Amino acid sequence: MLIELRKLRIIKALSEETPCYAAEIWIDGALAFHASNRGRGGADDYRQAGAITEAEVNSWLRAERPQRSSHGMTFDPNLEDEVARLMDQAEQHALLRRRLRTHIVTIEDDAVYSYPLKGRPAVVIAAAIRAKKPDAEIVNDAGEAGIARAVQLLLTVAAAEQT
């Protein structure tokens, strides 16, 4: 089951206790739900738009995704957690794309680093990094695959810091 968020709009100005957002949830290439949250601490709202139900998705997630632990408690995966994970992924992707405009971003030893350009040509900075660290992966040159890998590493570090 491939779960995707499309048409994601996060309204930070209205986000108080939870993210205020609206999005479409697509499952296996078909629109399944319209999702939203008003940002005032309540649960996400899902309006079914396809044949699959929220209970079916939650059942699949419990079978396919690992449980998560936080503060000594264990939680089963569900659609709300999956949407939150996908939103985090989308936000990190957007932040990283913005950073690529003014920095050289590298992956070195499964960690993400950024080097500011400070008005210097990106080619010069990248060449200097490659000369000193030949094993470093330059995310700026790696395309979408490199960006996706960097995002996953950033999310993994953030998750480890929360536990």
CNS distance restraints for C-alpha pairs under 8 A (distance, minus, plus):
assign (resid   1 and name CA) (resid  27 and name CA) 6.54 0.50 0.50
assign (resid   1 and name CA) (resid  28 and name CA) 5.86 0.50 0.50
assign (resid   1 and name CA) (resid  60 and name CA) 7.99 0.50 0.50
assign (resid   2 and name CA) (resid  26 and name CA) 7.95 0.50 0.50
assign (resid   2 and name CA) (resid  27 and name CA) 5.45 0.50 0.50
assign (resid   2 and name CA) (resid  28 and name CA) 4.92 0.50 0.50
assign (resid   2 and name CA) (resid  29 and name CA) 7.66 0.50 0.50
assign (resid   3 and name CA) (resid  25 and name CA) 6.91 0.50 0.50
assign (resid   3 and name CA) (resid  26 and name CA) 5.81 0.50 0.50
assign (resid   3 and name CA) (resid  27 and name CA) 4.64 0.50 0.50
assign (resid   3 and name CA) (resid  28 and name CA) 6.60 0.50 0.50
assign (resid   4 and name CA) (resid  25 and name CA) 5.76 0.50 0.50
assign (resid   4 and name CA) (resid  26 and name CA) 5.10 0.50 0.50
assign (resid   4 and name CA) (resid  27 and name CA) 6.37 0.50 0.50
assign (resid   4 and name CA) (resid  86 and name CA) 7.47 0.50 0.50
assign (resid   5 and name CA) (resid  23 and name CA) 6.39 0.50 0.50
assign (resid   5 and name CA) (resid  24 and name CA) 5.73 0.50 0.50
assign (resid   5 and name CA) (resid  25 and name CA) 4.86 0.50 0.50
assign (resid   5 and name CA) (resid  26 and name CA) 6.27 0.50 0.50
assign (resid   5 and name CA) (resid  83 and name CA) 7.43 0.50 0.50
assign (resid   5 and name CA) (resid  86 and name CA) 6.79 0.50 0.50
assign (resid   5 and name CA) (resid  87 and name CA) 7.74 0.50 0.50
assign (resid   6 and name CA) (resid  23 and name CA) 5.96 0.50 0.50
assign (resid   6 and name CA) (resid  24 and name CA) 5.10 0.50 0.50
assign (resid   6 and name CA) (resid  25 and name CA) 6.37 0.50 0.50
assign (resid   6 and name CA) (resid  26 and name CA) 7.12 0.50 0.50
assign (resid   7 and name CA) (resid  22 and name CA) 7.73 0.50 0.50
assign (resid   7 and name CA) (resid  23 and name CA) 5.26 0.50 0.50
assign (resid   7 and name CA) (resid  24 and name CA) 6.01 0.50 0.50
assign (resid   8 and name CA) (resid  21 and name CA) 7.10 0.50 0.50
assign (resid   8 and name CA) (resid  22 and name CA) 5.90 0.50 0.50
assign (resid   8 and name CA) (resid  23 and name CA) 4.34 0.50 0.50
assign (resid   8 and name CA) (resid  24 and name CA) 6.95 0.50 0.50
assign (resid   8 and name CA) (resid  87 and name CA) 7.99 0.50 0.50
assign (resid   9 and name CA) (resid  21 and name CA) 5.43 0.50 0.50
assign (resid   9 and name CA) (resid  22 and name CA) 5.37 0.50 0.50
assign (resid   9 and name CA) (resid  23 and name CA) 6.33 0.50 0.50
assign (resid  10 and name CA) (resid  19 and name CA) 6.93 0.50 0.50
assign (resid  10 and name CA) (resid  20 and name CA) 5.87 0.50 0.50
assign (resid  10 and name CA) (resid  21 and name CA) 4.32 0.50 0.50
assign (resid  10 and name CA) (resid  22 and name CA) 6.74 0.50 0.50
assign (resid  11 and name CA) (resid  15 and name CA) 6.48 0.50 0.50
assign (resid  11 and name CA) (resid  19 and name CA) 7.42 0.50 0.50
assign (resid  11 and name CA) (resid  20 and name CA) 5.42 0.50 0.50
assign (resid  11 and name CA) (resid  21 and name CA) 5.86 0.50 0.50
assign (resid  12 and name CA) (resid  19 and name CA) 6.95 0.50 0.50
assign (resid  12 and name CA) (resid  20 and name CA) 6.66 0.50 0.50
assign (resid  14 and name CA) (resid  19 and name CA) 7.90 0.50 0.50
assign (resid  14 and name CA) (resid  20 and name CA) 5.93 0.50 0.50
assign (resid  14 and name CA) (resid  38 and name CA) 7.53 0.50 0.50
assign (resid  14 and name CA) (resid  39 and name CA) 6.16 0.50 0.50
assign (resid  15 and name CA) (resid  19 and name CA) 4.77 0.50 0.50
assign (resid  15 and name CA) (resid  20 and name CA) 4.73 0.50 0.50
assign (resid  15 and name CA) (resid  38 and name CA) 7.45 0.50 0.50
assign (resid  15 and name CA) (resid  39 and name CA) 4.42 0.50 0.50
assign (resid  15 and name CA) (resid  40 and name CA) 6.86 0.50 0.50
assign (resid  16 and name CA) (resid  20 and name CA) 7.79 0.50 0.50
assign (resid  16 and name CA) (resid  39 and name CA) 5.41 0.50 0.50
assign (resid  16 and name CA) (resid  40 and name CA) 5.48 0.50 0.50
assign (resid  16 and name CA) (resid  41 and name CA) 7.23 0.50 0.50
assign (resid  17 and name CA) (resid  39 and name CA) 5.98 0.50 0.50
assign (resid  17 and name CA) (resid  40 and name CA) 5.28 0.50 0.50
assign (resid  17 and name CA) (resid  41 and name CA) 4.70 0.50 0.50
assign (resid  18 and name CA) (resid  37 and name CA) 7.66 0.50 0.50
assign (resid  18 and name CA) (resid  38 and name CA) 7.89 0.50 0.50
assign (resid  18 and name CA) (resid  39 and name CA) 4.58 0.50 0.50
assign (resid  18 and name CA) (resid  40 and name CA) 6.01 0.50 0.50
assign (resid  18 and name CA) (resid  41 and name CA) 5.09 0.50 0.50
assign (resid  18 and name CA) (resid  42 and name CA) 7.44 0.50 0.50
assign (resid  19 and name CA) (resid  37 and name CA) 6.88 0.50 0.50
assign (resid  19 and name CA) (resid  38 and name CA) 7.54 0.50 0.50
assign (resid  19 and name CA) (resid  39 and name CA) 4.93 0.50 0.50
assign (resid  20 and name CA) (resid  36 and name CA) 7.28 0.50 0.50
assign (resid  20 and name CA) (resid  37 and name CA) 5.12 0.50 0.50
assign (resid  20 and name CA) (resid  38 and name CA) 4.84 0.50 0.50
assign (resid  20 and name CA) (resid  39 and name CA) 3.94 0.50 0.50
assign (resid  20 and name CA) (resid  40 and name CA) 7.73 0.50 0.50
assign (resid  21 and name CA) (resid  35 and name CA) 8.00 0.50 0.50
assign (resid  21 and name CA) (resid  36 and name CA) 5.31 0.50 0.50
assign (resid  21 and name CA) (resid  37 and name CA) 5.44 0.50 0.50
assign (resid  21 and name CA) (resid  38 and name CA) 6.85 0.50 0.50
assign (resid  21 and name CA) (resid  39 and name CA) 7.42 0.50 0.50
assign (resid  22 and name CA) (resid  34 and name CA) 7.56 0.50 0.50
assign (resid  22 and name CA) (resid  35 and name CA) 5.70 0.50 0.50
assign (resid  22 and name CA) (resid  36 and name CA) 4.23 0.50 0.50
assign (resid  22 and name CA) (resid  37 and name CA) 6.74 0.50 0.50
assign (resid  23 and name CA) (resid  34 and name CA) 6.06 0.50 0.50
assign (resid  23 and name CA) (resid  35 and name CA) 5.21 0.50 0.50
assign (resid  23 and name CA) (resid  36 and name CA) 6.29 0.50 0.50
assign (resid  24 and name CA) (resid  31 and name CA) 6.97 0.50 0.50
assign (resid  24 and name CA) (resid  32 and name CA) 7.69 0.50 0.50
assign (resid  24 and name CA) (resid  33 and name CA) 5.94 0.50 0.50
assign (resid  24 and name CA) (resid  34 and name CA) 4.66 0.50 0.50
assign (resid  24 and name CA) (resid  35 and name CA) 5.89 0.50 0.50
assign (resid  25 and name CA) (resid  31 and name CA) 6.15 0.50 0.50
assign (resid  25 and name CA) (resid  32 and name CA) 5.72 0.50 0.50
assign (resid  25 and name CA) (resid  33 and name CA) 5.03 0.50 0.50
assign (resid  25 and name CA) (resid  34 and name CA) 6.15 0.50 0.50
assign (resid  25 and name CA) (resid  35 and name CA) 6.78 0.50 0.50
assign (resid  26 and name CA) (resid  30 and name CA) 5.21 0.50 0.50
assign (resid  26 and name CA) (resid  31 and name CA) 4.36 0.50 0.50
assign (resid  26 and name CA) (resid  32 and name CA) 5.27 0.50 0.50
assign (resid  26 and name CA) (resid  33 and name CA) 6.97 0.50 0.50
assign (resid  27 and name CA) (resid  31 and name CA) 6.41 0.50 0.50
assign (resid  27 and name CA) (resid  32 and name CA) 5.98 0.50 0.50
assign (resid  30 and name CA) (resid  50 and name CA) 7.43 0.50 0.50
assign (resid  31 and name CA) (resid  49 and name CA) 6.32 0.50 0.50
assign (resid  31 and name CA) (resid  50 and name CA) 6.01 0.50 0.50
assign (resid  32 and name CA) (resid  48 and name CA) 6.00 0.50 0.50
assign (resid  32 and name CA) (resid  49 and name CA) 4.91 0.50 0.50
assign (resid  32 and name CA) (resid  50 and name CA) 4.35 0.50 0.50
assign (resid  32 and name CA) (resid  51 and name CA) 6.97 0.50 0.50
assign (resid  32 and name CA) (resid  52 and name CA) 6.43 0.50 0.50
assign (resid  33 and name CA) (resid  46 and name CA) 5.91 0.50 0.50
assign (resid  33 and name CA) (resid  47 and name CA) 5.31 0.50 0.50
assign (resid  33 and name CA) (resid  48 and name CA) 4.49 0.50 0.50
assign (resid  33 and name CA) (resid  49 and name CA) 4.85 0.50 0.50
assign (resid  33 and name CA) (resid  50 and name CA) 6.74 0.50 0.50
assign (resid  34 and name CA) (resid  46 and name CA) 5.66 0.50 0.50
assign (resid  34 and name CA) (resid  47 and name CA) 5.10 0.50 0.50
assign (resid  34 and name CA) (resid  48 and name CA) 6.59 0.50 0.50
assign (resid  34 and name CA) (resid  49 and name CA) 6.72 0.50 0.50
assign (resid  35 and name CA) (resid  44 and name CA) 6.84 0.50 0.50
assign (resid  35 and name CA) (resid  45 and name CA) 5.54 0.50 0.50
assign (resid  35 and name CA) (resid  46 and name CA) 4.60 0.50 0.50
assign (resid  35 and name CA) (resid  47 and name CA) 6.49 0.50 0.50
assign (resid  36 and name CA) (resid  44 and name CA) 5.75 0.50 0.50
assign (resid  36 and name CA) (resid  45 and name CA) 5.23 0.50 0.50
assign (resid  36 and name CA) (resid  46 and name CA) 6.78 0.50 0.50
assign (resid  37 and name CA) (resid  42 and name CA) 7.24 0.50 0.50
assign (resid  37 and name CA) (resid  43 and name CA) 6.90 0.50 0.50
assign (resid  37 and name CA) (resid  44 and name CA) 4.83 0.50 0.50
assign (resid  37 and name CA) (resid  45 and name CA) 6.03 0.50 0.50
assign (resid  38 and name CA) (resid  42 and name CA) 7.50 0.50 0.50
assign (resid  44 and name CA) (resid  80 and name CA) 6.64 0.50 0.50
assign (resid  48 and name CA) (resid  52 and name CA) 7.76 0.50 0.50
assign (resid  48 and name CA) (resid  53 and name CA) 6.85 0.50 0.50
assign (resid  48 and name CA) (resid  54 and name CA) 7.79 0.50 0.50
assign (resid  52 and name CA) (resid  56 and name CA) 6.57 0.50 0.50
assign (resid  52 and name CA) (resid  57 and name CA) 7.35 0.50 0.50
assign (resid  53 and name CA) (resid  57 and name CA) 6.48 0.50 0.50
assign (resid  54 and name CA) (resid  58 and name CA) 6.11 0.50 0.50
assign (resid  54 and name CA) (resid  79 and name CA) 7.23 0.50 0.50
assign (resid  55 and name CA) (resid  59 and name CA) 6.07 0.50 0.50
assign (resid  56 and name CA) (resid  60 and name CA) 6.24 0.50 0.50
assign (resid  57 and name CA) (resid  61 and name CA) 6.12 0.50 0.50
assign (resid  57 and name CA) (resid  78 and name CA) 7.60 0.50 0.50
assign (resid  57 and name CA) (resid  79 and name CA) 6.71 0.50 0.50
assign (resid  58 and name CA) (resid  62 and name CA) 6.12 0.50 0.50
assign (resid  58 and name CA) (resid  77 and name CA) 7.21 0.50 0.50
assign (resid  58 and name CA) (resid  78 and name CA) 4.83 0.50 0.50
assign (resid  58 and name CA) (resid  79 and name CA) 5.81 0.50 0.50
assign (resid  59 and name CA) (resid  63 and name CA) 6.43 0.50 0.50
assign (resid  59 and name CA) (resid  78 and name CA) 7.94 0.50 0.50
assign (resid  60 and name CA) (resid  64 and name CA) 6.08 0.50 0.50
assign (resid  61 and name CA) (resid  65 and name CA) 5.33 0.50 0.50
assign (resid  61 and name CA) (resid  77 and name CA) 5.84 0.50 0.50
assign (resid  61 and name CA) (resid  78 and name CA) 5.99 0.50 0.50
assign (resid  61 and name CA) (resid  79 and name CA) 7.47 0.50 0.50
assign (resid  62 and name CA) (resid  66 and name CA) 7.40 0.50 0.50
assign (resid  62 and name CA) (resid  67 and name CA) 7.68 0.50 0.50
assign (resid  62 and name CA) (resid  76 and name CA) 6.10 0.50 0.50
assign (resid  62 and name CA) (resid  77 and name CA) 5.46 0.50 0.50
assign (resid  62 and name CA) (resid  78 and name CA) 6.87 0.50 0.50
assign (resid  65 and name CA) (resid  77 and name CA) 6.43 0.50 0.50
assign (resid  66 and name CA) (resid  76 and name CA) 7.65 0.50 0.50
assign (resid  66 and name CA) (resid  77 and name CA) 6.99 0.50 0.50
assign (resid  67 and name CA) (resid  74 and name CA) 6.54 0.50 0.50
assign (resid  67 and name CA) (resid  75 and name CA) 5.62 0.50 0.50
assign (resid  67 and name CA) (resid  76 and name CA) 4.94 0.50 0.50
assign (resid  67 and name CA) (resid  77 and name CA) 5.82 0.50 0.50
assign (resid  68 and name CA) (resid  74 and name CA) 5.72 0.50 0.50
assign (resid  68 and name CA) (resid  75 and name CA) 5.36 0.50 0.50
assign (resid  68 and name CA) (resid  76 and name CA) 6.76 0.50 0.50
assign (resid  68 and name CA) (resid  77 and name CA) 7.18 0.50 0.50
assign (resid  69 and name CA) (resid  73 and name CA) 5.46 0.50 0.50
assign (resid  69 and name CA) (resid  74 and name CA) 4.38 0.50 0.50
assign (resid  69 and name CA) (resid  75 and name CA) 6.19 0.50 0.50
assign (resid  69 and name CA) (resid 163 and name CA) 7.54 0.50 0.50
assign (resid  70 and name CA) (resid  74 and name CA) 6.54 0.50 0.50
assign (resid  70 and name CA) (resid 162 and name CA) 7.88 0.50 0.50
assign (resid  70 and name CA) (resid 163 and name CA) 5.99 0.50 0.50
assign (resid  71 and name CA) (resid 163 and name CA) 7.04 0.50 0.50
assign (resid  77 and name CA) (resid  81 and name CA) 6.20 0.50 0.50
assign (resid  77 and name CA) (resid  82 and name CA) 7.28 0.50 0.50
assign (resid  78 and name CA) (resid  82 and name CA) 6.29 0.50 0.50
assign (resid  79 and name CA) (resid  83 and name CA) 6.08 0.50 0.50
assign (resid  80 and name CA) (resid  84 and name CA) 6.19 0.50 0.50
assign (resid  81 and name CA) (resid  85 and name CA) 6.15 0.50 0.50
assign (resid  82 and name CA) (resid  86 and name CA) 6.18 0.50 0.50
assign (resid  83 and name CA) (resid  87 and name CA) 6.04 0.50 0.50
assign (resid  84 and name CA) (resid  88 and name CA) 6.16 0.50 0.50
assign (resid  85 and name CA) (resid  89 and name CA) 6.18 0.50 0.50
assign (resid  86 and name CA) (resid  90 and name CA) 6.15 0.50 0.50
assign (resid  87 and name CA) (resid  91 and name CA) 6.12 0.50 0.50
assign (resid  88 and name CA) (resid  92 and name CA) 6.10 0.50 0.50
assign (resid  88 and name CA) (resid 155 and name CA) 7.86 0.50 0.50
assign (resid  89 and name CA) (resid  93 and name CA) 6.07 0.50 0.50
assign (resid  89 and name CA) (resid 151 and name CA) 6.86 0.50 0.50
assign (resid  89 and name CA) (resid 152 and name CA) 7.72 0.50 0.50
assign (resid  89 and name CA) (resid 155 and name CA) 7.36 0.50 0.50
assign (resid  90 and name CA) (resid  94 and name CA) 6.25 0.50 0.50
assign (resid  91 and name CA) (resid  95 and name CA) 6.18 0.50 0.50
assign (resid  92 and name CA) (resid  96 and name CA) 6.01 0.50 0.50
assign (resid  92 and name CA) (resid 151 and name CA) 6.08 0.50 0.50
assign (resid  92 and name CA) (resid 154 and name CA) 7.84 0.50 0.50
assign (resid  92 and name CA) (resid 155 and name CA) 7.84 0.50 0.50
assign (resid  93 and name CA) (resid  97 and name CA) 6.14 0.50 0.50
assign (resid  93 and name CA) (resid 147 and name CA) 7.20 0.50 0.50
assign (resid  93 and name CA) (resid 148 and name CA) 7.38 0.50 0.50
assign (resid  93 and name CA) (resid 151 and name CA) 6.07 0.50 0.50
assign (resid  94 and name CA) (resid  98 and name CA) 6.28 0.50 0.50
assign (resid  95 and name CA) (resid  99 and name CA) 6.22 0.50 0.50
assign (resid  96 and name CA) (resid 100 and name CA) 6.22 0.50 0.50
assign (resid  96 and name CA) (resid 147 and name CA) 7.46 0.50 0.50
assign (resid  96 and name CA) (resid 151 and name CA) 7.53 0.50 0.50
assign (resid  97 and name CA) (resid 101 and name CA) 7.15 0.50 0.50
assign (resid  97 and name CA) (resid 147 and name CA) 7.85 0.50 0.50
assign (resid  98 and name CA) (resid 102 and name CA) 7.68 0.50 0.50
assign (resid  99 and name CA) (resid 103 and name CA) 5.79 0.50 0.50
assign (resid  99 and name CA) (resid 105 and name CA) 7.87 0.50 0.50
assign (resid 100 and name CA) (resid 104 and name CA) 6.20 0.50 0.50
assign (resid 100 and name CA) (resid 105 and name CA) 6.57 0.50 0.50
assign (resid 100 and name CA) (resid 140 and name CA) 6.30 0.50 0.50
assign (resid 102 and name CA) (resid 116 and name CA) 6.12 0.50 0.50
assign (resid 102 and name CA) (resid 117 and name CA) 5.73 0.50 0.50
assign (resid 102 and name CA) (resid 118 and name CA) 7.54 0.50 0.50
assign (resid 103 and name CA) (resid 114 and name CA) 5.94 0.50 0.50
assign (resid 103 and name CA) (resid 115 and name CA) 5.25 0.50 0.50
assign (resid 103 and name CA) (resid 116 and name CA) 4.28 0.50 0.50
assign (resid 103 and name CA) (resid 117 and name CA) 5.20 0.50 0.50
assign (resid 103 and name CA) (resid 122 and name CA) 7.85 0.50 0.50
assign (resid 104 and name CA) (resid 114 and name CA) 5.54 0.50 0.50
assign (resid 104 and name CA) (resid 115 and name CA) 5.08 0.50 0.50
assign (resid 104 and name CA) (resid 116 and name CA) 6.40 0.50 0.50
assign (resid 104 and name CA) (resid 117 and name CA) 6.86 0.50 0.50
assign (resid 104 and name CA) (resid 122 and name CA) 6.84 0.50 0.50
assign (resid 104 and name CA) (resid 125 and name CA) 7.26 0.50 0.50
assign (resid 104 and name CA) (resid 126 and name CA) 6.79 0.50 0.50
assign (resid 104 and name CA) (resid 138 and name CA) 7.13 0.50 0.50
assign (resid 104 and name CA) (resid 139 and name CA) 7.45 0.50 0.50
assign (resid 104 and name CA) (resid 140 and name CA) 6.32 0.50 0.50
assign (resid 105 and name CA) (resid 112 and name CA) 7.01 0.50 0.50
assign (resid 105 and name CA) (resid 113 and name CA) 5.66 0.50 0.50
assign (resid 105 and name CA) (resid 114 and name CA) 4.25 0.50 0.50
assign (resid 105 and name CA) (resid 115 and name CA) 6.34 0.50 0.50
assign (resid 105 and name CA) (resid 138 and name CA) 6.09 0.50 0.50
assign (resid 105 and name CA) (resid 139 and name CA) 5.41 0.50 0.50
assign (resid 105 and name CA) (resid 140 and name CA) 6.29 0.50 0.50
assign (resid 106 and name CA) (resid 112 and name CA) 5.70 0.50 0.50
assign (resid 106 and name CA) (resid 113 and name CA) 5.22 0.50 0.50
assign (resid 106 and name CA) (resid 114 and name CA) 6.16 0.50 0.50
assign (resid 106 and name CA) (resid 136 and name CA) 6.17 0.50 0.50
assign (resid 106 and name CA) (resid 137 and name CA) 5.37 0.50 0.50
assign (resid 106 and name CA) (resid 138 and name CA) 4.57 0.50 0.50
assign (resid 106 and name CA) (resid 139 and name CA) 5.34 0.50 0.50
assign (resid 106 and name CA) (resid 140 and name CA) 7.81 0.50 0.50
assign (resid 107 and name CA) (resid 111 and name CA) 5.49 0.50 0.50
assign (resid 107 and name CA) (resid 112 and name CA) 4.62 0.50 0.50
assign (resid 107 and name CA) (resid 113 and name CA) 6.33 0.50 0.50
assign (resid 107 and name CA) (resid 136 and name CA) 5.71 0.50 0.50
assign (resid 107 and name CA) (resid 137 and name CA) 5.05 0.50 0.50
assign (resid 107 and name CA) (resid 138 and name CA) 6.65 0.50 0.50
assign (resid 107 and name CA) (resid 139 and name CA) 6.94 0.50 0.50
assign (resid 107 and name CA) (resid 150 and name CA) 6.81 0.50 0.50
assign (resid 108 and name CA) (resid 112 and name CA) 6.38 0.50 0.50
assign (resid 108 and name CA) (resid 113 and name CA) 7.31 0.50 0.50
assign (resid 108 and name CA) (resid 135 and name CA) 7.08 0.50 0.50
assign (resid 108 and name CA) (resid 136 and name CA) 4.86 0.50 0.50
assign (resid 108 and name CA) (resid 137 and name CA) 6.61 0.50 0.50
assign (resid 109 and name CA) (resid 136 and name CA) 7.73 0.50 0.50
assign (resid 110 and name CA) (resid 153 and name CA) 6.89 0.50 0.50
assign (resid 111 and name CA) (resid 153 and name CA) 6.68 0.50 0.50
assign (resid 111 and name CA) (resid 154 and name CA) 7.80 0.50 0.50
assign (resid 112 and name CA) (resid 150 and name CA) 6.35 0.50 0.50
assign (resid 112 and name CA) (resid 153 and name CA) 7.09 0.50 0.50
assign (resid 112 and name CA) (resid 154 and name CA) 6.98 0.50 0.50
assign (resid 117 and name CA) (resid 121 and name CA) 6.90 0.50 0.50
assign (resid 117 and name CA) (resid 122 and name CA) 6.41 0.50 0.50
assign (resid 117 and name CA) (resid 125 and name CA) 7.08 0.50 0.50
assign (resid 120 and name CA) (resid 124 and name CA) 7.26 0.50 0.50
assign (resid 120 and name CA) (resid 125 and name CA) 7.37 0.50 0.50
assign (resid 121 and name CA) (resid 125 and name CA) 6.77 0.50 0.50
assign (resid 122 and name CA) (resid 126 and name CA) 6.03 0.50 0.50
assign (resid 123 and name CA) (resid 127 and name CA) 6.05 0.50 0.50
assign (resid 124 and name CA) (resid 128 and name CA) 6.27 0.50 0.50
assign (resid 125 and name CA) (resid 129 and name CA) 6.25 0.50 0.50
assign (resid 126 and name CA) (resid 130 and name CA) 6.13 0.50 0.50
assign (resid 126 and name CA) (resid 138 and name CA) 7.23 0.50 0.50
assign (resid 127 and name CA) (resid 131 and name CA) 6.12 0.50 0.50
assign (resid 128 and name CA) (resid 132 and name CA) 6.36 0.50 0.50
assign (resid 129 and name CA) (resid 133 and name CA) 5.65 0.50 0.50
assign (resid 129 and name CA) (resid 134 and name CA) 7.49 0.50 0.50
assign (resid 129 and name CA) (resid 136 and name CA) 7.64 0.50 0.50
assign (resid 130 and name CA) (resid 134 and name CA) 4.72 0.50 0.50
assign (resid 130 and name CA) (resid 135 and name CA) 7.58 0.50 0.50
assign (resid 130 and name CA) (resid 136 and name CA) 6.78 0.50 0.50
assign (resid 137 and name CA) (resid 142 and name CA) 7.60 0.50 0.50
assign (resid 138 and name CA) (resid 142 and name CA) 6.36 0.50 0.50
assign (resid 138 and name CA) (resid 146 and name CA) 7.99 0.50 0.50
assign (resid 139 and name CA) (resid 143 and name CA) 6.98 0.50 0.50
assign (resid 139 and name CA) (resid 146 and name CA) 5.16 0.50 0.50
assign (resid 139 and name CA) (resid 147 and name CA) 6.06 0.50 0.50
assign (resid 139 and name CA) (resid 150 and name CA) 7.45 0.50 0.50
assign (resid 140 and name CA) (resid 146 and name CA) 7.87 0.50 0.50
assign (resid 140 and name CA) (resid 147 and name CA) 7.97 0.50 0.50
assign (resid 141 and name CA) (resid 146 and name CA) 7.93 0.50 0.50
assign (resid 142 and name CA) (resid 146 and name CA) 4.68 0.50 0.50
assign (resid 142 and name CA) (resid 147 and name CA) 7.21 0.50 0.50
assign (resid 143 and name CA) (resid 147 and name CA) 6.44 0.50 0.50
assign (resid 144 and name CA) (resid 148 and name CA) 6.01 0.50 0.50
assign (resid 145 and name CA) (resid 149 and name CA) 6.20 0.50 0.50
assign (resid 146 and name CA) (resid 150 and name CA) 6.16 0.50 0.50
assign (resid 147 and name CA) (resid 151 and name CA) 6.11 0.50 0.50
assign (resid 148 and name CA) (resid 152 and name CA) 6.23 0.50 0.50
assign (resid 149 and name CA) (resid 153 and name CA) 6.30 0.50 0.50
assign (resid 150 and name CA) (resid 154 and name CA) 6.17 0.50 0.50
assign (resid 151 and name CA) (resid 155 and name CA) 6.14 0.50 0.50
assign (resid 152 and name CA) (resid 156 and name CA) 6.06 0.50 0.50
assign (resid 153 and name CA) (resid 157 and name CA) 6.27 0.50 0.50
assign (resid 154 and name CA) (resid 158 and name CA) 6.23 0.50 0.50
assign (resid 155 and name CA) (resid 159 and name CA) 6.06 0.50 0.50
assign (resid 156 and name CA) (resid 160 and name CA) 6.18 0.50 0.50
assign (resid 157 and name CA) (resid 161 and name CA) 6.27 0.50 0.50
assign (resid 158 and name CA) (resid 162 and name CA) 6.48 0.50 0.50
assign (resid 159 and name CA) (resid 163 and name CA) 6.73 0.50 0.50
